[in-house]
Each structure stands twice: as structure tokens, then as C-alpha cells.
Amino acid sequence: MTDDVIEKAPDETAQSPEALRAERDDLQERLLRVTAEFDNYRKRTDRERRELSDAVAADFARDLLPAIDDLERALAVPAEDEALRAGVELIHRKLLEALRRRGIVPFDSLGQSFDPSWHEALSSEPAAGRADGEITVEIRRGYRIGSRLLRPAQVQVAKA
């Protein structure tokens, strides 16, 4: 076979510099848009993953909190056997630490103003020297996960 030179017609797709710049600008804009869409997708999936993880931790904690309440009631009673009391305290601390590692922490209510979004009032009592709506007794601790309520505190409120 001989070297045949094939003559090509002038390239009809050759574009002017202005057309090339416009195409380049269009491609850059599309690249930026796709990059932004991917970044938004990544952020959304990270947020959904965190929310799912929090939901799983919250479900598990709701099952575990009654046992922690029982341990707190046991610790409130004077114990004759110090070794037994030390064991119960150790178990209680370990359970609270396991919850803390997952972002679940108890919140203080005693002495605070009653807030229906964080507290559940079980009773009220006249209390001299206390502000109306001040929490005087915490019957059951409340817990939050991050900044969200996991379980409201059950409280007794002062009535002026």
C-alpha cells in the first residue's frame, strides 16, 4: 500500500476565538455547577448519616434509661453494704459515660423555671420563698441528645 495523502476538506468545526471562549466559559460554569451539586450531596448525606446515627442512639437510650433510673433510685437509699453501693455506683457511671460518648446527657432542672418543652409537671405545691413556676423537685431526670430533647424531666413545680 502506498502512502496516500488524503486531502481533508477544511475543518468545518473550526470555531472563532470568541466561540471557543464562550464554549470554555460554558464548560467552566457547568463544572462549577456539578462541583456545587456534588458538595451539596456530600453534605446532605453526612447530615442524614448523623441524623440516623442519633436516631439509633436515641432509640437505644430510651430502652436503657429506665435501668439508669432504677440505679439512681437504688443510690438514693442509704446502703449498709458499702461494697454493693460502690458496685452500683460504678455501673451507673459506666452507663452514663456510654450515653455521653453518643451525645446523650442528662440536664439539670432543679431550681430552673418550668419549661413545657423540656419538663413534664407531675404536681405543684405552695412554696414560700420560691418563684411561681420554679422547679422544686426533680422526680425523674430529663435527657437530651445534642440540643434536642430525648426525654423530658418529670418535676414538681412551686405555686405562688
BADOVEX-984348 format. One line per field, with one value per atom (N, C-alpha, C): x, z, y; residue number from 1; residue in one letter. Coordinates in pm, whole numbers. Atoms other than C-alpha are relative to their C-alpha. Example, Ala and Ser with C-alpha at 12.3 -4.5 7.8 and 13.67 -1.06 7.14 Angstrom:
! BADOVEX-984348
x <- [89|1230|90|-82|1367|-77];
z <- [0|780|0|-6|714|73];
y <- [-119|-450|120|-119|-106|109];
nr <- [1|1|1|2|2|2];
rest <- [A|A|A|S|S|S];
//
This chain:
! BADOVEX-984348
x <- [83|0|88|-79|132|-55|42|121|-89|96|-188|-26|30|-235|-145|141|-594|-18|24|-686|-130|119|-924|-57|68|-1176|30|-24|-1123|-98|78|-1246|-117|119|-1599|-31|28|-1594|93|-89|-1317|-84|81|-1455|85|-70|-1368|45|-46|-1179|-113|111|-1494|-89|83|-1691|71|-76|-1413|-5|7|-1410|-139|137|-1788|-20|11|-1766|78|-81|-1487|-74|73|-1692|-120|114|-1994|45|-52|-1787|44|-41|-1639|-123|122|-1986|-64|57|-2111|83|-88|-1808|-26|29|-1874|-135|133|-2242|3|-9|-2162|78|-78|-1900|-86|88|-2152|-107|101|-2417|58|-64|-2172|29|-27|-2071|-128|129|-2438|-44|34|-2495|80|-87|-2199|-46|46|-2321|-133|129|-2675|14|-17|-2561|69|-62|-2335|-103|104|-2627|-99|93|-2861|62|-70|-2599|4|-3|-2561|-139|137|-2939|-41|32|-2976|74|-79|-2697|-61|64|-2863|-131|129|-3199|21|-29|-3048|45|-47|-2868|-116|115|-3189|-92|84|-3391|62|-68|-3132|-2|-2|-3109|-137|135|-3487|-24|12|-3466|87|-96|-3171|-32|24|-3293|-79|68|-3539|96|-98|-3248|88|-79|-3046|-83|89|-3346|-3|1|-3358|131|-128|-2987|5|2|-3038|-89|86|-3325|72|-76|-3105|108|-105|-2828|-57|61|-3073|-32|31|-3141|131|-122|-2884|29|-38|-2693|89|-83|-2542|127|-115|-2311|70|-73|-2054|54|-52|-1911|-109|113|-2253|-30|26|-2308|106|-108|-1968|-19|25|-2058|-113|113|-2391|44|-50|-2217|87|-88|-1960|-83|86|-2229|-73|72|-2423|92|-96|-2114|33|-33|-2028|-114|114|-2378|-13|7|-2384|113|-113|-2040|-26|33|-2158|-100|95|-2451|69|-70|-2225|83|-80|-2000|-86|91|-2304|-78|61|-2401|-126|120|-2675|39|-36|-2654|-126|112|-2889|8|-2|-2991|-61|46|-3049|-130|128|-3398|-23|24|-3391|39|-25|-3422|-25|26|-3496|-148|140|-3814|-59|68|-4066|-10|9|-4045|-69|74|-4312|66|-67|-4086|113|-107|-3824|-43|43|-4025|-143|135|-4332|-38|40|-4505|-95|86|-4648|-86|77|-4761|53|-45|-4740|-30|21|-4714|28|-33|-4725|140|-137|-4368|34|-33|-4289|145|-135|-3987|44|-32|-3997|-84|73|-4096|-105|105|-4413|57|-50|-4321|142|-135|-3983|-7|-2|-3896|62|-47|-3865|49|-40|-3832|12|-17|-3694|-32|45|-3881|74|-75|-3716|83|-91|-3415|-42|22|-3451|133|-120|-3205|-17|-1|-3109|110|-102|-2917|38|-40|-2716|-82|85|-2953|-148|139|-3269|-40|54|-3488|-14|18|-3469|-114|106|-3686|-18|20|-3848|20|-13|-3774|-139|125|-4065|30|-32|-4083|-123|101|-4276|29|-16|-4336|-57|49|-4375|-118|118|-4707|-2|-4|-4701|-136];
z <- [0|0|0|11|-89|94|-88|125|-80|66|4|90|-73|109|-28|15|176|33|-26|141|74|-82|402|-38|23|349|119|-113|562|113|-116|912|19|-12|931|146|-142|1309|61|-53|1346|37|-49|1552|20|-23|1601|146|-140|1918|95|-87|2054|33|-22|2009|95|-90|2180|143|-135|2474|61|-49|2504|41|-33|2499|128|-121|2759|123|-112|2981|38|-25|2944|72|-65|3036|144|-136|3338|90|-78|3453|33|-24|3413|103|-97|3606|141|-130|3889|55|-41|3897|47|-38|3907|131|-123|4177|118|-106|4386|32|-21|4337|77|-70|4450|145|-136|4754|82|-69|4848|28|-19|4801|116|-106|5027|136|-126|5296|43|-32|5276|50|-45|5306|136|-133|5602|106|-95|5774|23|-14|5704|79|-74|5836|148|-141|6158|63|-52|6200|24|-18|6151|120|-115|6400|130|-119|6652|30|-19|6598|59|-53|6661|145|-137|6973|91|-81|7095|30|-23|7049|105|-96|7239|139|-128|7512|67|-58|7559|67|-62|7633|125|-109|7870|117|-105|8066|120|-120|8290|93|-84|8412|75|-65|8486|110|-104|8674|122|-110|8883|80|-70|8964|83|-76|9070|123|-117|9298|103|-92|9447|71|-62|9509|97|-89|9681|137|-126|9953|75|-76|10235|-2|10|10195|117|-108|10470|-56|61|10236|-95|81|10103|-130|121|9853|-106|92|9700|-57|44|9684|-101|91|9518|-136|126|9256|-79|67|9179|-56|49|9151|-123|115|8912|-125|114|8688|-49|35|8695|-78|69|8597|-139|131|8314|-99|90|8170|-44|37|8184|-95|89|8020|-141|132|7739|-73|62|7677|-41|28|7695|-128|122|7423|-126|113|7196|-1|-1|7282|83|-82|7530|143|-133|7854|77|-81|8145|12|-22|8205|136|-133|8535|-10|-3|8621|132|-135|8993|9|-13|9060|-127|128|8694|-10|30|8562|-83|74|8430|-147|145|8051|-56|46|7899|-115|109|7607|55|-59|7847|127|-127|8158|-8|-14|8246|147|-139|8558|47|-56|8770|113|-108|9057|26|-44|9208|149|-144|9569|37|-46|9751|62|-51|9825|33|-42|10027|-39|37|9902|-137|134|9560|-103|110|9231|-56|62|9064|-122|113|8821|16|-25|8977|34|-23|8982|137|-137|9342|19|-12|9299|-139|126|9011|31|-27|9015|-90|96|8704|-87|80|8519|-146|143|8170|-73|82|7890|-135|134|7567|-81|92|7264|-87|64|7132|61|-51|7161|-4|9|7112|125|-116|7387|-32|13|7431|91|-94|7741|95|-90|7942|146|-143|8312|62|-74|8541|128|-107|8800|82|-85|9083|-4|22|9044|117|-108|9303|-50|32|9311|99|-89|9449|59];
y <- [-116|0|123|-122|334|104|-108|637|93|-87|802|120|-123|1153|30|-30|1212|146|-141|1563|16|-23|1679|135|-127|1942|89|-90|2247|-34|40|2172|96|-82|2290|29|-20|2261|103|-103|2514|120|-109|2795|124|-126|3151|5|-11|3250|41|-40|3413|-120|117|3090|-97|87|2891|53|-59|3133|-24|21|3106|-146|142|2725|-30|20|2733|52|-59|2963|-86|88|2736|-127|121|2429|28|-36|2607|18|-19|2708|-134|133|2350|-75|65|2221|54|-60|2466|-47|45|2367|-145|141|1994|-15|4|2053|45|-48|2251|-104|103|1982|-118|110|1713|38|-45|1919|1|2|1964|-143|141|1590|-58|51|1510|52|-59|1750|-61|57|1613|-143|138|1251|-6|-5|1341|35|-40|1516|-114|112|1221|-114|105|977|34|-43|1181|-12|8|1203|-144|142|828|-57|46|761|51|-57|996|-72|68|823|-139|134|479|10|-20|606|38|-43|772|-117|118|452|-92|86|251|64|-69|515|-4|6|519|-135|133|146|-12|10|195|92|-99|499|-53|53|306|-76|71|90|101|-105|404|65|-55|546|-92|96|227|7|-11|258|128|-125|621|-11|22|519|-87|86|246|80|-81|500|104|-98|737|-59|68|479|-25|30|454|-150|141|129|-39|52|-81|-62|67|-269|97|-99|-22|-59|64|-271|-9|8|-323|139|-137|54|45|-38|105|-68|71|-158|63|-65|8|135|-129|348|-17|27|201|-31|34|52|125|-124|380|94|-88|582|-51|57|343|16|-17|358|146|-142|739|39|-30|752|-56|57|520|89|-92|754|129|-126|1061|-11|18|917|9|-10|912|131|-132|1269|11|1|1179|37|-49|1376|40|-49|1449|151|-144|1808|30|-40|1984|76|-69|2101|71|-52|2172|148|-143|2545|79|-68|2624|37|-32|2781|-113|106|2532|38|-18|2496|-124|118|2269|-76|72|2184|-89|80|2034|-74|58|1944|-50|53|1741|19|-27|1875|-109|104|1596|56|-62|1818|140|-131|2162|10|-17|2271|144|-135|2601|-2|-6|2700|145|-135|3010|29|-39|3198|-49|49|3034|74|-66|3194|-95|80|3077|-69|76|2800|-49|50|2724|-148|144|2355|-25|25|2237|-143|141|1860|-60|73|1655|-146|136|1325|-100|84|1178|92|-83|1319|5|-14|1452|-17|22|1371|67|-59|1541|-68|50|1425|120|-125|1716|112|-108|2010|-38|46|1801|-77|71|1661|-148|144|1286|-46|33|1255|119|-115|1536|-41|23|1568|6|-5|1489|77|-93|1763|38|-62|1921|149|-143|2294|79|-88|2571|82|-81|2753|115|-117|3106|28];
nr <- [1|1|1|2|2|2|3|3|3|4|4|4|5|5|5|6|6|6|7|7|7|8|8|8|9|9|9|10|10|10|11|11|11|12|12|12|13|13|13|14|14|14|15|15|15|16|16|16|17|17|17|18|18|18|19|19|19|20|20|20|21|21|21|22|22|22|23|23|23|24|24|24|25|25|25|26|26|26|27|27|27|28|28|28|29|29|29|30|30|30|31|31|31|32|32|32|33|33|33|34|34|34|35|35|35|36|36|36|37|37|37|38|38|38|39|39|39|40|40|40|41|41|41|42|42|42|43|43|43|44|44|44|45|45|45|46|46|46|47|47|47|48|48|48|49|49|49|50|50|50|51|51|51|52|52|52|53|53|53|54|54|54|55|55|55|56|56|56|57|57|57|58|58|58|59|59|59|60|60|60|61|61|61|62|62|62|63|63|63|64|64|64|65|65|65|66|66|66|67|67|67|68|68|68|69|69|69|70|70|70|71|71|71|72|72|72|73|73|73|74|74|74|75|75|75|76|76|76|77|77|77|78|78|78|79|79|79|80|80|80|81|81|81|82|82|82|83|83|83|84|84|84|85|85|85|86|86|86|87|87|87|88|88|88|89|89|89|90|90|90|91|91|91|92|92|92|93|93|93|94|94|94|95|95|95|96|96|96|97|97|97|98|98|98|99|99|99|100|100|100|101|101|101|102|102|102|103|103|103|104|104|104|105|105|105|106|106|106|107|107|107|108|108|108|109|109|109|110|110|110|111|111|111|112|112|112|113|113|113|114|114|114|115|115|115|116|116|116|117|117|117|118|118|118|119|119|119|120|120|120|121|121|121|122|122|122|123|123|123|124|124|124|125|125|125|126|126|126|127|127|127|128|128|128|129|129|129|130|130|130|131|131|131|132|132|132|133|133|133|134|134|134|135|135|135|136|136|136|137|137|137|138|138|138|139|139|139|140|140|140|141|141|141|142|142|142|143|143|143|144|144|144|145|145|145|146|146|146|147|147|147|148|148|148|149|149|149|150|150|150|151|151|151|152|152|152|153|153|153|154|154|154|155|155|155|156|156|156|157|157|157|158|158|158|159|159|159|160|160|160];
rest <- [M|M|M|T|T|T|D|D|D|D|D|D|V|V|V|I|I|I|E|E|E|K|K|K|A|A|A|P|P|P|D|D|D|E|E|E|T|T|T|A|A|A|Q|Q|Q|S|S|S|P|P|P|E|E|E|A|A|A|L|L|L|R|R|R|A|A|A|E|E|E|R|R|R|D|D|D|D|D|D|L|L|L|Q|Q|Q|E|E|E|R|R|R|L|L|L|L|L|L|R|R|R|V|V|V|T|T|T|A|A|A|E|E|E|F|F|F|D|D|D|N|N|N|Y|Y|Y|R|R|R|K|K|K|R|R|R|T|T|T|D|D|D|R|R|R|E|E|E|R|R|R|R|R|R|E|E|E|L|L|L|S|S|S|D|D|D|A|A|A|V|V|V|A|A|A|A|A|A|D|D|D|F|F|F|A|A|A|R|R|R|D|D|D|L|L|L|L|L|L|P|P|P|A|A|A|I|I|I|D|D|D|D|D|D|L|L|L|E|E|E|R|R|R|A|A|A|L|L|L|A|A|A|V|V|V|P|P|P|A|A|A|E|E|E|D|D|D|E|E|E|A|A|A|L|L|L|R|R|R|A|A|A|G|G|G|V|V|V|E|E|E|L|L|L|I|I|I|H|H|H|R|R|R|K|K|K|L|L|L|L|L|L|E|E|E|A|A|A|L|L|L|R|R|R|R|R|R|R|R|R|G|G|G|I|I|I|V|V|V|P|P|P|F|F|F|D|D|D|S|S|S|L|L|L|G|G|G|Q|Q|Q|S|S|S|F|F|F|D|D|D|P|P|P|S|S|S|W|W|W|H|H|H|E|E|E|A|A|A|L|L|L|S|S|S|S|S|S|E|E|E|P|P|P|A|A|A|A|A|A|G|G|G|R|R|R|A|A|A|D|D|D|G|G|G|E|E|E|I|I|I|T|T|T|V|V|V|E|E|E|I|I|I|R|R|R|R|R|R|G|G|G|Y|Y|Y|R|R|R|I|I|I|G|G|G|S|S|S|R|R|R|L|L|L|L|L|L|R|R|R|P|P|P|A|A|A|Q|Q|Q|V|V|V|Q|Q|Q|V|V|V|A|A|A|K|K|K|A|A|A];
//
